[in-house]
Amino acid sequence: MKSSGLNLFGELSRSLTWLLRMGNGLISHTGSPSYTACKRGLNIRLEKGELHTLPAAPCIPALVVQSGIFWVTQENDPRDYLLKAGEPLSLSGKGTVVIEALQSGVIELTES
């Protein structure tokens, strides 16, 4: 039986999501499905190469980089963001957010 391309894409997407959430042994990952994202003023410290996942949460309207450089992507947003110290990013709260430290630093969950 042949699998459609759409089926294969769905399976690949689920596998990638699992790898990002659980870590793949190549990059360190922080965060877990039980993470409560509704804490403002929470600082997330990541070392270079570490990932952190924030679940969809409308109560976290923004991220502000305190130090370091971060790549940020959000589900349902076709853009990716490269953020440096002092730069904020408003979040829609409608999808999972994945943060990767390109340079070790701290990112804060804050008001927009």
N, C-alpha and C positions, 0 to 999 in steps of 0.2 A: 504494500500500500504506500502510495506517495504522500508526502507531507507537503502542504501548501507553504509558500514563502511566508505567508502571514502567520501560520502556525509556528514555523521555525523562528520567526522574529519574536513572537510572544514567549517562546521557551527561552530564547537567548536573553530577552529583557528580564524575565523572572530570575534567571541564573545570575545575571549581572547585579540585579538588585540584592540578591542573597549574598553575593560576594562582597558588595559594598557594605552591607549591614554586618556581616560576620567576619569580615577580613579575609584576605586571600593568601596570607602568608608572605606576601611580598611588600605590602605596605601596612603600617599599623593603623588601626581604626578604633576610634572611641565613640561612645554613644551606644544606645541599645533601644530595642522597642519599648522598654519600660521608662525611658527618659521622659521627664515632664518638662515640656518646652515653655511653660507659662511663667517663667521666672524672669522678670526684668532685672537688669543690673548684674546678671550672671556672666562671669568671665570664663571663656573657654581658652585654655592654653594648649597649643598644638606644636609639636616638634616638626621639623621639615619632613614632608612625606606622609604625615598622619592625616587621616580623614575623620570627620565628625558629621553625623547625620542628625538633623533636626526634623521631627515629624511635622506634618502640616499642623499649624496652630495659629489661628487668627490673632491670638493675644500677644504674639511677638511681632511687632510691626517693623523692626529694623535691627540691623547689625552695624556696629561701628568697630573698625580695626584700631586697636590700641597700639599694637606694634606688629611688625612682620609683614608678610605678603601672602594673600590668600586667593585661591580660585574658588568661586562660589557658583553653584548652579541650583536652580529651583525647578521642580516639576511644574509643568504647564507654562513655563517661560522659555521661549526658544533661545534666549541669550544666555551667555556665560559672563561672569564678571571677574575682573582682576582688581583686587582691592589692596591698597597700601595704607600705612598708618595714617589715621585721621579721616579716612574715607568711609562714609556710611553707605548702606544699601537698604532701601525700603523693601519689605517682603509683602507678598500678597496674602500669605497664610493659607493658600489653597493647594499647596503641594509640599512634598518632602524637600528639604534643603540639604545639599551635600557641600561641605566645606573641606578644602584641602589646603594644607600649609605648604606653600612653595618656599617660604622662609619661616623659621620658627617665630612664633609670636602669640599675641593674645587678641581675641575678638570678643566683643561684648554684646549681649542681647540687650536692647534698649528701646526706649520710646522713639518714634520717628520724628 
